[in-house]
Amino acid sequence: MKFNRRRLALTLLVAVAVTALATTSAAGAAKSGGLPKGNYTLTVFADQDWVRPPELALAKKFKQQTGITVKYDIIPDSSYQQVLTTKLNSGQEPGDIYMGQPPGGTGSGLQTTFSVLKHAVDLSKQPWVSREFANARALATYKGKLWGQTIWDTVSGSWIIVYNKADFATAGITSLPRTFSQFTADCAALKAKGINPIYEPISDGWHQVLWFAENMSKAADESSGLVANLNNNKATFAGTPLAVTALTQIHSLYQSGYFGPTSLTDTFANTVPNMSSGKYAMTVNTVTLPTQINAADPSIPTTNYGFMPVPILNNQYVNQNPGGPTKFVYRQGKHVAGAEEYLDFLAEPANLNYQIARSTSFVTLDFNGVKSKWTPAEAAFVKAYKPNPQPVMQVSVNYVNPQWSQIGTDMAAMFTGQLSPTAVLQNIDDRRKQEAQAARDPHWR
């Protein structure tokens, strides 16, 4: 996964250079150990969905304090991982800082996906480390060392269903579904009223995977030892009946037309206008979506929307993903010290709170001592549903997250009749085996 994932405007699909005219402060120079004043640029290599405007604004402030310019090299979501992998494998510099989604599992994925032992700087002794949440640090740790910094809302960032209350009322839906069969009955009622039940943007290639990977944590909760058996090569996804059921249920939503007539070409970037229009009743997103809709159109109150778990496999948990887009310092980069200083700057409490206060997609961040901004509805939802004790598949199972885009491609092929649910699962298993063998995982020898 891309873990826990929130969106950037299309204008950031090209490289963004952040500049400001200021001189280096004495404090900034001392902190950087005498770094050159304003005569070099740090480059951050990032996915289009991982950088928010408040962070770009902070980069200007960093320039004012240190004289160091920060340039964000933004790559489209659909090709980011492939471009990053190519750069790392070929020895091309991906930037002084490059971003990635920790693969989860036992931690070995940090090495197989990002080659951290070769390319990343050990950040274990950086001053911000003790303030970052332990579960977020754990996903960026390998061989006892911390390789990345995760500044993300991993608390409220669970992927759930956001629904339009007025659409539900129009369809006569008076209570939230607790089973998949109740959910599909509600979808049928909405469709009968001319309302598209679900906005599902398949064309981006990643969003549809959330329906499966996130909700397989329900299967893991019901099947004791499933995660350990998958990691120890004693179980497969294709051989797990609940996995087959989950994909079959997701497939049925598409086949029934519940994803709407244009889902294959719909994009995540158009979620806000489509959900604000009332033409779609539901979408998989986070509790911050109503706030984003209200920011785009203040005439639409956040209270027009409600929340519920995604009921694949009759799930009634709020799924948990402690991971998020993570920054790694490129060891072979020309400005390692400056890159470390920038990470320290971003993690300062005042700057974390700046991002929370000015972002419509962050309620909090995964650091101690920050000021969260829960709305009453968001707080009530989190309180009403128990968190799943089993983290999502892309965090807990090895070799799942690195193939996220490939799973998305296979699921799109499933929707169009080219692959069966079981074939999709078999492809996942085959890719896991290939990556495990490449990593010399002893369980696959």
C-alpha positions, 0 to 999 in steps of 0.5 A, spaced: 500 500 500 500 504 499 497 504 507 493 509 509 493 513 503 489 522 502 490 526 496 493 532 492 491 536 487 492 535 480 496 541 479 502 537 483 502 532 478 509 535 475 515 537 480 513 543 485 519 547 487 518 551 493 522 557 494 523 563 498 527 569 499 530 569 506 537 568 509 539 562 514 538 563 521 544 562 526 540 557 530 538 553 523 546 554 521 548 551 528 543 545 528 545 543 521 552 543 523 554 549 518 551 547 512 552 551 506 547 557 506 542 557 501 546 555 495 543 548 494 537 544 494 534 538 497 529 534 493 523 530 495 521 524 491 514 523 492 507 520 490 502 525 488 497 522 493 502 523 499 504 531 500 499 536 502 499 543 501 501 545 508 507 541 508 509 545 501 508 551 506 512 548 511 518 547 506 518 555 505 519 556 512 524 551 512 528 555 507 527 561 511 530 558 517 536 554 513 537 557 506 536 550 504 531 550 498 526 544 498 523 541 491 518 536 491 519 531 485 511 529 484 510 522 480 503 520 478 500 515 483 499 509 478 507 509 476 510 511 482 512 505 485 515 502 479 519 509 477 522 509 484 524 501 484 527 502 477 531 508 480 534 504 486 535 498 482 539 502 477 543 506 482 539 513 479 538 518 485 531 518 487 532 525 491 535 526 497 529 524 500 524 519 497 518 516 500 515 509 500 509 505 503 512 500 508 511 493 506 509 491 513 509 483 515 516 482 519 520 488 516 524 484 511 520 488 506 523 494 507 529 491 504 526 487 499 522 493 497 527 499 498 533 496 499 534 500 506 541 497 508 544 499 501 540 506 500 537 509 506 540 512 512 539 509 519 535 515 523 534 511 530 538 517 533 534 522 530 531 527 536 524 526 533 524 518 534 522 518 541 515 522 540 513 518 534 508 512 535 511 506 537 507 502 532 508 507 526 516 506 528 515 499 528 513 498 520 519 502 518 524 498 523 529 493 520 534 489 523 533 493 529 534 500 526 529 505 524 530 507 516 524 512 515 519 517 518 512 517 518 508 523 518 501 521 517 494 520 520 494 513 522 489 514 527 483 517 523 485 514 517 482 507 517 478 506 510 471 506 512 464 507 508 462 514 508 455 515 506 450 520 504 444 521 509 439 524 504 440 518 499 439 513 504 433 516 507 430 517 499 431 509 499 428 508 505 434 505 509 433 506 516 438 502 519 446 501 517 447 494 515 451 489 519 452 484 514 454 483 507 447 481 505 444 487 508 449 491 505 447 489 498 439 490 499 441 497 501 445 498 494 439 495 491 434 500 494 438 505 492 439 503 485 432 502 484 431 510 486 436 512 481 442 513 486 448 510 484 450 506 490 457 506 491 463 511 488 469 506 486 474 509 482 477 503 479 482 507 474 487 509 479 489 502 480 489 502 487 483 504 490 479 497 489 484 493 493 482 497 499 476 492 499 480 486 499 486 487 503 483 492 508 477 487 510 481 481 510 483 483 517 476 480 518 478 473 516 484 473 520 480 475 526 476 469 524 481 464 522 486 463 528 493 463 525 492 465 518 497 471 518 502 467 521 501 461 516 501 466 510 508 468 513 510 462 514 508 459 507 503 454 511 497 457 507 495 461 501 490 466 499 487 462 494 487 456 499 483 460 504 476 460 503 474 466 506 479 470 502 475 467 496 469 469 499 471 476 500 473 477 493 467 474 490 463 479 494 467 485 491 466 482 484 458 481 485 458 489 487 461 490 480 457 485 477 450 488 480 452 495 477 453 498 484 459 501 483 456 505 478 456 506 470 463 509 469 467 506 475 472 503 470 474 510 468 472 514 475 478 517 479 479 518 486 481 525 485 473 526 483 471 523 489 469 530 493 465 532 487 461 526 486 460 525 493 457 532 494 453 531 488 448 526 491 449 522 485 453 517 489 450 514 496 457 511 498 464 511 497 470 508 501 474 513 504 476 516 511 472 520 516 475 526 513 471 526 507 465 530 509 470 536 512 474 535 505 467 536 501 465 542 506 471 545 504 470 545 497 463 547 498 461 550 505 454 550 503 454 542 504 455 541 512 459 535 514 453 533 518 450 531 511 454 524 511 455 518 516 460 513 517 460 505 517 465 499 517 466 496 510 461 490 511 465 485 506 465 478 510 460 481 515 465 486 518 463 491 523 470 493 525 474 499 524 480 496 520 487 498 523 493 500 519 499 503 523 503 505 517 503 511 512 507 514 507 514 514 509 520 518 508 527 515 507 534 519 507 538 517 501 544 514 503 548 516 497 545 523 496 549 529 496 545 532 502 544 527 507 545 532 513 540 537 510 535 531 509 536 529 516 535 536 518 529 537 514 525 531 517 527 534 524 524 540 522 517 537 519 517 533 526 517 539 530 511 539 535 509 546 532 510 544 525 506 537 526 500 542 529 501 546 523 499 541 518 493 538 522 490 545 523 491 546 515 489 540 512 482 537 511 485 530 511 488 530 517 485 529 524 491 528 528 498 525 526 502 519 529 506 523 534 505 524 541 503 531 544 500 534 538 493 537 538 487 533 534 481 536 531 476 531 532 469 533 530 463 530 534 461 525 528 468 523 527 469 522 535 462 518 536 464 513 530 471 511 533 467 510 539 462 506 537 466 501 533 471 497 536 478 497 532 480 490 529 485 487 533 488 484 527 492 489 523 490 490 515 493 484 511 498 489 507 501 491 514 501 484 517 502 479 511 509 479 508 509 481 500 502 483 499 503 491 500 509 491 494 504 488 489 498 493 491 498 496 484 498 489 480 493 486 485 489 492 483 490 490 475 488 483 477 481 486 480 480 490 474 481 484 470 476 480 475 471 486 474 471 485 466 471 477 466 478 476 464 480 473 471 476 469 476 476 471 484 480 465 485 485 466 479 486 473 482 488 470 489 493 465 485 496 471 482 497 474 489 500 467 491 505 467 485 508 474 486 509 473 494 512 466 492 517 470 487 518 476 492 520 471 498 524 467 494 528 473 491 529 475 498 531 468 500 526 467 505 527 461 509 520 459 509 520 459 501 526 455 500 
